[in-house]
Amino acid sequence: MLEVPFVFTINYAPAVAQISVKGRAQVRGPKSELKKILNEYTKKHVPPPIVIQSISNIVFVESVIITRTLNVPPPIPLPKIPLTKKKKLSEPTYRA
């Protein structure tokens, strides 16, 4: 088992809040894979995507719960509805 330290920070614009979550994730698996991850870590390489994604998923959900407690908007990007311009009706090519 490996323990992977992490820091997850959310900044708001405008600066109404900043949320930082620090912790250690436990990574389990075959000894050969754990040894490979540890060797890459000591060489200052990025952890495997599955480790980063797993940590991000859990911490993101926790940050949503924290934002409800603080009464600030959740760190979920809101969908943007494209503005539609009214089409100008073309004038007829003939007049009666």
C-alpha positions as CSV (number, residue, x, y, z in Angstrom):
1,M,0.0,0.0,0.0
2,L,1.2,3.5,-0.9
3,E,0.1,6.8,0.6
4,V,-0.1,9.6,-1.9
5,P,-0.2,13.2,-0.6
6,F,-2.4,15.6,-2.4
7,V,-3.7,19.2,-2.3
8,F,-6.9,20.2,-4.1
9,T,-7.6,23.9,-4.3
10,I,-10.6,25.7,-5.7
11,N,-10.5,29.5,-6.3
12,Y,-13.5,31.6,-7.1
13,A,-13.6,34.6,-9.4
14,P,-14.5,37.1,-8.0
15,A,-12.6,36.1,-4.9
16,V,-15.5,35.2,-2.6
17,A,-14.0,32.0,-1.3
18,Q,-11.0,29.6,-1.7
19,I,-11.3,26.0,-0.7
20,S,-8.2,23.8,-0.1
21,V,-8.4,20.2,0.7
22,K,-5.2,18.4,1.8
23,G,-4.9,14.7,2.5
24,R,-3.3,11.4,1.7
25,A,-4.8,8.8,-0.6
26,Q,-4.1,5.1,-0.1
27,V,-3.2,3.3,-3.3
28,R,-3.5,-0.5,-3.3
29,G,-2.6,-3.0,-6.0
30,P,0.0,-5.5,-7.1
31,K,3.4,-4.9,-5.5
32,S,5.0,-4.5,-9.0
33,E,2.7,-1.7,-9.9
34,L,3.1,0.0,-6.5
35,K,6.9,-0.2,-6.9
36,K,6.6,1.3,-10.4
37,I,4.5,4.2,-9.1
38,L,6.9,4.8,-6.2
39,N,9.9,4.9,-8.5
40,E,8.2,7.3,-10.9
41,Y,7.2,9.5,-7.9
42,T,10.9,9.6,-6.6
43,K,11.9,10.8,-10.1
44,K,9.3,13.6,-9.9
45,H,7.1,12.2,-12.6
46,V,3.3,12.7,-12.6
47,P,1.3,9.9,-10.9
48,P,-0.8,7.6,-13.2
49,P,-4.0,9.1,-14.5
50,I,-6.1,6.6,-12.6
51,V,-4.7,7.8,-9.3
52,I,-5.2,11.5,-10.1
53,Q,-8.8,10.8,-11.4
54,S,-9.7,8.8,-8.3
55,I,-8.5,11.5,-5.9
56,S,-10.1,14.3,-8.0
57,N,-13.5,12.5,-8.0
58,I,-13.6,12.0,-4.2
59,V,-12.3,15.5,-3.3
60,F,-14.6,17.2,-5.8
61,V,-17.7,15.6,-4.2
62,E,-16.3,16.6,-0.7
63,S,-15.8,20.2,-1.9
64,V,-19.4,20.4,-3.1
65,I,-20.5,19.4,0.4
66,I,-18.2,22.0,1.9
67,T,-19.6,24.8,-0.3
68,R,-23.1,24.0,0.9
69,T,-22.0,24.5,4.5
70,L,-20.3,27.8,3.6
71,N,-23.2,28.9,1.5
72,V,-21.2,29.6,-1.6
73,P,-21.8,28.4,-5.1
74,P,-20.6,24.8,-5.8
75,P,-17.5,24.5,-8.0
76,I,-19.5,23.1,-10.9
77,P,-19.4,25.1,-14.1
78,L,-22.9,26.2,-14.9
79,P,-24.1,25.4,-18.5
80,K,-23.9,28.4,-20.8
81,I,-26.9,29.0,-22.9
82,P,-25.9,30.6,-26.2
83,L,-27.6,33.8,-27.0
84,T,-29.6,33.6,-30.1
85,K,-30.1,36.7,-32.2
86,K,-33.4,37.2,-33.8
87,K,-33.1,36.8,-37.5
88,K,-34.2,39.8,-39.5
89,L,-36.8,38.8,-41.9
90,S,-35.7,39.5,-45.4
91,E,-37.7,41.8,-47.5
92,P,-39.6,40.3,-50.4
93,T,-38.0,40.8,-53.8
94,Y,-41.3,42.0,-55.2
95,R,-44.2,44.3,-54.1
96,A,-47.8,44.1,-55.1
